[in-house]
Amino acid sequence: MRNKPEEYIEDVLNNKIVVCRYVKLAVQRHVNDLKRTDIYFDEKAAGEAIRFFTLLKHFQGKNFAGKEFELSGWQAFIIYSLFGWKKQSGLRRFRLSYTEVAKKNGKSFLTAAISLFMLVGDSEEGAEVYSCATTRDQAKIIFTDSKNMVLKSPELSQLIQIWQYSLVYPDKLGKFEVLSREYRSFEGKNPYCGIVDEYHAHKDDLLFSNLKAATVAREESLIWVITTAGYDLGGPCFQFRKMCIDVLEGRLIDDNLFAMIFTLDEGEDWHNQSTWIKANPNLNISVFEDALKSEFQQAINSPEAETHFKTKNLNLWLGSGNIFISDEKFQKCNHDYPDLTGCECWGGLDLSSKYDITCFGLLFKKDNIFHWKPWFFIPELNLIERVKKDNVNYDVWLRQGHIIQTEGNYIDYGEVRKTINTLQKKYRIQRIAIDSWGAGEIVTRLQDDGLEIDPYPQNYSRLSEPTKELEGLILSQKINFAGNPVMRWMVGNTECKNDGSGHIRPIKKDGKNIHKIDGVVALIMALGTRMSDKGKGSVYDTRGILEI
């Protein structure tokens, strides 16, 4: 007989439950990982964690107060995953969990329950659990819910002492306390579990970073982050959310991170009520359809109410629609390369800085399809440092052959030139577009090698049309990336900036330097110089988008 988490997994994968693609990816990740041999799933541990929740009772609402807490399918799957997955050492796999869900879906109750499990249900000696938020009042919400759960549970009330600002578990010297942002340091504290509630409200990552640093002394610590969507796209929560999506979509690898994001899928009409369940997995359990419809009607009548409804009831980060191309669309443009030997092509070279990534790529057209072949260069001595600092898989991509490592602590442009000259012998390079700023000596050297160079300033007039053209090629699946993971990551890092007159150019998402887009810029320049060549300089004035 299937248990509740297994039912949820099967129903999600068989489309019996309406969920967004991020939830499907989280469930599929679980199923895929069951085939791995470096980690394993402990059914007994997962079951024990779920059984703990039967000790808990609701304390609010006429339909729930006094009743045993029954996990919803999505909640059961989260508990099942967090406490069932193990490393080969037997220690738990996940040390960091991110859950994003619309309001009134029972997130505070679930969080309080996890807090109590980590305090008394996990057999940790001297467990320290902290509820952390931007204000003490916010942090006390989870603490108060936990305290009320203890009061309603005969079993837990015998184990836990309730004080004004703490819960104490004397048998194992454990405690649960409240911390707010004024705690800039966790010095003297040894967290076993850190609860970060409503992370979207955090203006910086100071508290979160200090909490992470403080948990390293515990072998099976857990940081539980739970939030609704917010408004600050430059804030730490939205940045962390993007990293979670990168992990779910396979652009990044982080075996310690678990993520579940409940929201509408990209491009869905928020007026379509059948999609609301994607952001509200507890629809008609703790979130009632009539109440949602009432708030929806207010949103129709008021722009302010619309913003609130989209953000808090549909879990949409407003303003996050600037991403250039979705990963789903990019993934449809990946096939094996045909034999391109001897084919004509156009190059793009984005040099960046000597300490950063440099990309050279060649753009081919064969059988009515464009093919983009990039080569990425990174300095040898700062590669590992960048892996740790940026949390990007440069080392993995190096082993897979997608990155070329140059000696020293800065890019060896001689190695870049050498690679280009080798490629020149294999392909018919027509011209190479290079950012005219800071190109310097390498332009002269490449010209000495017989290559034609197109100085390519990074402004709207040169970048707008090829950027639009690239978007069209991807949407029509007329370009092939051959599954290059570095290019996939960079496309996901790319947003478009508009000058207000309909001209666009690529920029790093949120302006963050860790979000590299060198491969995209190189491709746009290669496409732009080809468009100039084929259109004899008139393509921008006549057609706008290259005919394919």
C-alpha positions in Angstrom: 0.0 0.0 0.0 1.4 3.4 -1.0 2.0 6.0 1.8 1.0 9.6 1.4 4.3 10.9 0.0 4.5 8.1 -2.6 0.9 8.9 -3.6 1.8 12.5 -4.0 4.9 11.6 -6.1 2.9 9.3 -8.4 0.0 11.8 -8.7 2.3 14.7 -9.6 4.2 12.7 -12.3 0.9 11.3 -13.7 -0.7 14.8 -13.8 -3.4 13.9 -11.4 -2.5 16.9 -9.3 -2.2 20.4 -10.9 1.3 21.7 -10.1 3.8 24.1 -11.6 6.9 22.9 -13.4 9.1 23.7 -10.3 7.2 21.2 -8.2 7.4 18.6 -11.0 11.1 19.1 -11.2 11.5 18.7 -7.4 9.5 15.4 -7.5 11.3 14.2 -10.6 14.6 15.0 -8.9 13.6 12.7 -6.0 12.7 9.9 -8.5 15.9 10.3 -10.5 18.1 10.3 -7.3 16.7 6.9 -6.3 18.9 5.5 -9.1 22.1 6.9 -7.6 24.6 4.9 -5.6 26.4 7.7 -3.8 23.3 8.6 -1.7 20.4 6.5 -0.6 16.8 6.8 0.7 16.1 5.6 4.2 12.4 4.6 4.3 12.5 4.0 8.0 13.9 7.4 8.9 11.4 9.1 6.6 8.5 7.2 8.1 9.6 8.0 11.7 9.7 11.7 10.9 6.2 11.6 9.4 4.8 9.6 12.4 6.1 12.3 14.7 3.6 14.7 13.3 0.7 12.6 14.5 1.6 13.8 18.0 0.6 17.3 17.0 -2.8 18.9 17.1 -4.3 22.0 15.6 -5.1 24.9 17.9 -7.0 27.4 15.7 -10.2 27.5 13.6 -13.5 25.9 14.2 -12.8 23.2 11.7 -9.4 22.3 13.0 -8.8 23.2 16.6 -8.1 20.1 18.7 -7.8 17.8 15.7 -4.7 15.8 14.9 -2.4 17.4 12.4 -2.7 15.6 9.1 -0.1 16.3 6.6 -1.2 17.3 3.1 0.4 15.4 0.3 2.9 18.2 -0.5 3.8 18.6 3.1 4.3 14.9 3.5 6.6 14.9 0.5 8.8 17.6 2.0 9.1 15.8 5.3 9.7 12.5 3.5 12.5 14.0 1.4 14.2 16.1 4.1 14.5 13.3 6.6 14.7 10.2 4.4 17.6 11.1 2.1 21.0 10.0 3.5 24.6 10.2 2.4 26.7 7.0 2.4 28.0 7.9 5.8 24.4 7.6 7.1 24.1 11.4 7.8 21.2 13.3 6.3 21.7 14.7 2.8 19.8 17.9 3.1 21.1 20.7 5.3 19.2 23.5 3.6 15.6 23.6 2.6 13.7 26.3 0.7 9.9 26.3 0.5 7.9 29.1 -1.3 4.2 29.0 -1.2 1.3 31.5 -1.2 -0.1 32.7 2.1 -2.7 30.7 4.2 -1.3 27.4 3.0 -0.3 26.3 6.4 3.3 27.2 6.2 3.6 28.6 9.7 2.0 25.4 11.2 4.3 23.2 9.1 7.3 25.2 10.2 6.4 25.1 13.9 6.0 21.3 13.6 9.4 20.9 12.0 10.9 23.1 14.8 9.5 20.7 17.4 10.7 17.6 15.5 14.2 19.1 15.4 14.0 19.8 19.1 12.7 16.5 20.5 12.0 14.1 17.6 15.5 13.8 16.1 17.4 12.5 19.2 20.0 15.3 19.0 21.8 16.0 22.3 21.6 19.7 23.2 19.6 20.6 20.1 19.4 24.4 19.7 16.5 25.6 17.5 16.1 29.2 16.6 13.3 31.0 14.9 14.9 33.9 12.9 13.2 36.8 11.2 13.7 40.5 10.5 11.8 41.5 13.6 11.3 39.8 17.0 7.5 39.9 16.5 7.8 38.0 13.2 10.2 35.5 14.7 7.7 34.9 17.6 5.0 33.8 15.2 6.6 30.4 14.7 7.6 30.2 18.4 4.1 30.9 19.5 2.6 28.3 17.2 5.1 25.7 18.5 4.2 26.6 22.1 0.5 26.2 21.4 1.2 22.8 19.8 3.0 21.7 22.9 0.1 22.8 25.0 -2.3 20.7 22.9 -0.2 17.6 22.9 -0.2 15.4 26.0 3.0 13.6 24.9 5.0 16.8 24.1 3.7 18.7 27.2 5.4 16.1 29.3 8.7 16.5 27.5 8.9 20.2 27.0 9.0 23.1 29.5 7.3 26.3 28.3 8.9 29.6 29.3 8.1 33.1 28.2 10.7 33.3 25.5 11.9 29.7 25.1 10.9 26.0 25.0 13.2 23.7 26.9 13.7 20.0 26.5 15.5 19.0 29.8 16.1 15.3 28.9 18.5 16.2 26.2 19.3 19.8 27.2 17.6 21.2 24.1 16.1 24.6 23.6 14.0 26.6 21.2 14.5 30.4 21.2 13.6 33.5 19.1 16.2 35.6 17.2 15.7 38.7 15.1 18.0 40.7 12.8 19.7 42.6 15.7 21.5 39.4 16.4 24.3 40.1 13.9 26.4 37.2 15.2 25.6 33.7 16.4 28.7 33.7 18.6 28.2 31.4 21.5 25.3 29.6 19.8 25.4 26.2 18.2 22.2 25.9 16.0 20.9 22.5 15.1 18.0 24.0 13.3 17.5 27.5 12.1 14.1 28.7 10.9 14.1 31.6 8.5 10.5 32.8 8.2 9.3 35.2 5.4 12.8 35.5 3.9 11.4 37.9 1.3 11.3 40.6 3.9 15.1 40.4 4.6 16.9 43.4 3.1 20.3 41.7 3.3 21.6 38.2 3.9 23.4 39.1 7.2 21.2 37.0 9.5 21.0 34.1 7.0 24.8 34.0 6.3 25.6 34.1 10.1 23.1 31.3 10.7 24.7 29.2 7.9 28.2 29.8 9.3 27.0 28.8 12.8 25.6 25.4 11.8 28.8 23.9 10.5 29.6 22.4 14.0 26.5 20.1 13.7 26.7 17.1 11.4 23.0 17.1 10.6 21.9 20.7 11.1 19.0 22.0 9.1 18.2 25.5 7.9 14.6 25.7 7.0 13.7 28.7 4.8 10.0 29.4 4.1 8.4 32.4 2.5 5.8 33.8 0.2 6.9 35.8 -2.8 7.9 39.4 -2.3 8.7 42.6 -4.1 12.4 43.1 -3.8 14.0 41.5 -6.9 17.4 42.7 -5.7 17.0 41.2 -2.3 18.7 38.0 -0.9 15.5 35.9 -1.0 15.0 36.4 -4.8 18.7 35.7 -5.4 18.5 32.5 -3.3 15.3 31.5 -5.1 17.1 31.8 -8.5 19.8 29.5 -7.2 17.2 27.0 -6.1 15.6 27.1 -9.6 19.1 26.6 -11.1 19.4 23.4 -9.0 16.0 22.2 -9.9 16.6 22.8 -13.6 20.0 21.1 -13.5 22.2 24.2 -14.2 23.8 23.9 -10.7 24.5 20.9 -8.6 23.9 21.1 -4.8 23.2 17.9 -3.0 22.6 19.7 0.3 19.8 21.8 -1.0 16.1 20.9 -1.1 13.7 23.2 -2.8 9.9 23.4 -3.5 8.4 26.4 -5.2 4.6 26.7 -5.6 3.7 29.3 -8.2 2.0 29.8 -11.6 4.0 28.8 -14.6 5.6 31.4 -16.8 3.2 33.1 -19.1 0.0 31.8 -17.5 -3.0 34.1 -17.2 -3.6 35.0 -13.5 -7.3 35.5 -14.3 -7.5 31.7 -15.0 -8.8 30.3 -11.7 -7.9 26.7 -12.6 -4.2 27.7 -12.2 -4.5 29.1 -8.7 -4.0 25.7 -7.1 -0.4 25.7 -8.4 0.4 28.4 -5.8 -2.1 27.1 -3.3 -1.5 23.4 -2.7 -3.8 23.6 0.3 -6.7 24.9 -1.8 -10.0 24.0 0.0 -8.0 22.7 3.0 -6.7 25.8 4.6 -7.2 28.2 1.7 -10.8 28.4 0.6 -11.8 29.1 -3.0 -14.6 31.6 -2.1 -12.1 33.7 -0.1 -9.6 33.6 -3.0 -12.4 34.7 -5.5 -13.3 37.6 -3.2 -9.7 38.8 -3.1 -9.5 38.3 -6.9 -12.5 40.5 -7.4 -10.8 43.2 -5.4 -7.7 42.8 -7.5 -9.7 43.3 -10.7 -11.0 46.6 -9.3 -7.8 48.0 -7.7 -4.2 48.1 -9.1 -2.9 48.0 -5.5 -5.1 45.0 -4.7 -3.9 43.3 -7.9 -0.3 43.6 -6.9 -1.1 42.1 -3.4 -3.2 39.3 -4.9 -0.5 38.3 -7.4 2.3 38.4 -4.9 0.7 36.9 -1.8 -2.1 34.7 -3.2 -0.5 33.5 -6.4 3.1 33.7 -5.2 4.4 35.7 -8.1 7.4 37.9 -7.8 6.4 41.0 -9.7 8.8 42.4 -12.1 10.7 39.1 -12.5 9.6 38.8 -16.2 12.8 40.3 -17.6 14.5 37.0 -18.1 15.6 36.8 -21.8 14.7 33.2 -22.6 13.2 30.6 -20.3 15.1 27.4 -19.6 12.2 25.4 -21.1 12.6 27.1 -24.4 16.4 26.8 -24.4 16.2 23.1 -23.8 14.2 22.6 -27.0 17.3 23.9 -29.0 19.7 21.1 -28.2 20.7 18.5 -30.7 23.9 16.8 -31.8 26.1 18.9 -34.1 26.3 17.9 -37.8 29.7 17.7 -39.4 30.6 21.4 -39.8 34.2 20.9 -41.1 34.9 23.4 -43.8 31.7 25.3 -43.3 31.7 29.1 -43.3 31.1 30.7 -39.9 31.2 34.0 -38.0 32.9 34.5 -34.7 32.1 36.4 -31.5 34.8 37.1 -28.9 33.8 38.5 -25.5 37.0 39.1 -23.6 35.6 40.4 -20.2 38.4 41.0 -17.7 41.6 39.0 -17.4 40.4 37.5 -14.2 37.0 36.5 -15.5 35.5 34.2 -18.1 36.3 34.8 -21.8 34.2 33.3 -24.5 35.0 32.7 -28.1 32.3 31.2 -30.3 31.5 30.3 -33.9 28.1 30.6 -35.5 27.4 28.3 -38.4 24.3 27.8 -40.6 23.6 24.4 -42.1 20.4 22.8 -43.3 18.4 26.0 -42.4 19.6 25.7 -38.7 22.1 27.9 -36.9 24.7 26.1 -34.8 26.6 27.8 -32.0 29.9 26.3 -30.8 31.4 28.2 -27.9 34.8 27.9 -26.1 35.1 29.2 -22.6 38.4 30.2 -20.9 39.0 30.7 -17.2 42.2 31.3 -15.2 43.6 28.2 -13.5 44.5 29.7 -10.1 41.2 31.3 -9.3 38.9 28.5 -10.6 38.4 26.7 -7.3 38.0 30.0 -5.5 35.3 31.0 -7.9 33.5 27.7 -7.5 33.3 28.3 -3.7 32.5 32.0 -4.0 30.0 32.0 -6.8 28.5 28.5 -6.2 29.0 27.7 -9.9 30.1 24.4 -11.3 33.2 25.6 -13.1 35.2 22.6 -11.9 32.5 20.1 -13.2 32.4 21.9 -16.6 36.2 21.8 -16.7 36.2 18.0 -16.2 33.5 17.6 -18.8 35.6 19.6 -21.4 33.3 22.6 -21.6 35.9 25.0 -20.2 39.5 25.6 -21.1 41.8 26.4 -18.2 44.7 28.8 -18.8 47.8 28.9 -16.7 48.2 31.6 -14.0 45.7 33.8 -12.2 44.4 35.7 -15.3 43.3 34.8 -18.8 46.1 34.0 -21.1 45.0 35.7 -24.3 47.8 33.9 -26.1 45.9 30.7 -25.4 42.7 32.2 -26.7 44.6 33.3 -29.9 46.1 29.8 -30.3 42.6 28.2 -30.0 41.2 30.6 -32.6 44.1 29.8 -35.0 43.5 26.1 -34.6 39.8 26.6 -35.4 40.7 28.7 -38.4 42.3 25.6 -40.0 39.2 23.6 -39.6 36.4 26.1 -40.4 36.1 29.1 -42.8 35.9 32.0 -40.4 34.5 35.0 -42.3 34.9 37.6 -39.6 35.1 37.9 -35.8 33.2 40.5 -33.8 35.0 41.8 -30.7 34.0 44.3 -28.1 36.0 47.3 -29.2 36.5 48.4 -25.6 39.6 46.9 -24.0 40.4 44.5 -26.9 43.9 46.0 -27.3 46.7 43.8 -28.5 44.7 40.7 -29.3 42.9 42.5 -32.2 46.2 43.3 -33.8 47.5 39.7 -33.3 44.4 38.2 -34.8 44.6 40.6 -37.8 48.2 39.5 -38.2 46.9 36.0 -38.4 44.8 36.9 -41.4 41.5 37.2 -39.6 39.0 40.0 -40.3 37.9 41.8 -37.2 34.6 43.7 -36.6 35.0 46.1 -33.7 31.7 45.8 -31.9 30.7 48.4 -29.4 28.3 47.3 -26.7 25.5 49.8 -27.4 21.8 49.5 -28.3 22.5 50.4 -32.0 24.7 47.3 -32.5 23.1 44.9 -30.0 19.4 45.5 -30.3 18.6 43.8 -33.6 20.8 40.7 -33.2 19.4 40.3 -29.6 15.9 40.3 -31.0 17.0 37.9 -33.8 18.5 35.5 -31.3 15.2 35.5 -29.3 13.4 34.6 -32.5 15.8 31.9 -33.4 15.4 30.2 -30.0 11.6 30.6 -30.0 11.4 29.0 -33.4 14.0 26.3 -32.5 16.2 27.4 -35.4 19.4 27.4 -33.4 21.3 24.6 -31.9 23.4 24.7 -28.6 24.1 21.0 -28.5 23.3 20.8 -24.7 26.2 23.0 -23.6 25.7 23.5 -19.8 27.8 26.6 -19.6 25.7 28.2 -22.3 22.5 27.1 -20.6 23.6 28.7 -17.4 24.5 32.0 -19.1 21.2 32.1 -21.0 19.5 31.8 -17.7 21.5 34.7 -16.3 20.5 37.0 -19.1 17.9 39.8 -18.9 17.1 42.5 -21.5 17.3 46.2 -20.9 15.1 48.5 -22.9 16.0 52.0 -23.7 12.4 53.1 -23.9 12.4 53.3 -27.7 12.1 49.6 -28.4 15.8 48.9 -28.5 17.2 46.2 -26.3 20.5 44.8 -25.2 21.5 41.9 -22.9 22.5 42.5 -19.3 23.3 40.3 -16.3 20.2 39.5 -14.3 19.9 41.8 -11.3 23.2 43.4 -12.3 25.1 40.8 -10.2 28.6 40.0 -11.4 28.4 36.3 -10.6 25.7 36.0 -13.3 28.0 35.6 -16.3 26.5 36.1 -19.8 29.8 36.1 -21.9 28.6 33.3 -24.1 25.3 35.1 -24.9 27.1 38.4 -25.7 29.6 36.6 -27.9 26.7 34.9 -29.8 24.8 38.1 -30.3 28.0 39.8 -31.7 28.6 36.8 -34.0 25.0 37.0 -35.2 25.2 40.7 -35.6 28.3 40.7 -37.7 26.8 37.9 -39.9 23.6 40.0 -40.3 25.7 43.0 -41.4 27.6 40.8 -43.9 24.5 39.2 -45.4 22.5 42.4 -45.4 25.4 44.6 -46.7 24.8 47.0 -43.8 21.1 47.5 -44.6 19.5 44.7 -42.6 18.7 47.0 -39.6 16.9 49.5 -41.8 15.0 47.1 -44.1 14.1 43.8 -42.4 15.1 44.0 -38.8 15.2 40.3 -38.3 17.3 38.1 -40.5 15.4 35.8 -42.9 16.1 32.2 -42.2 
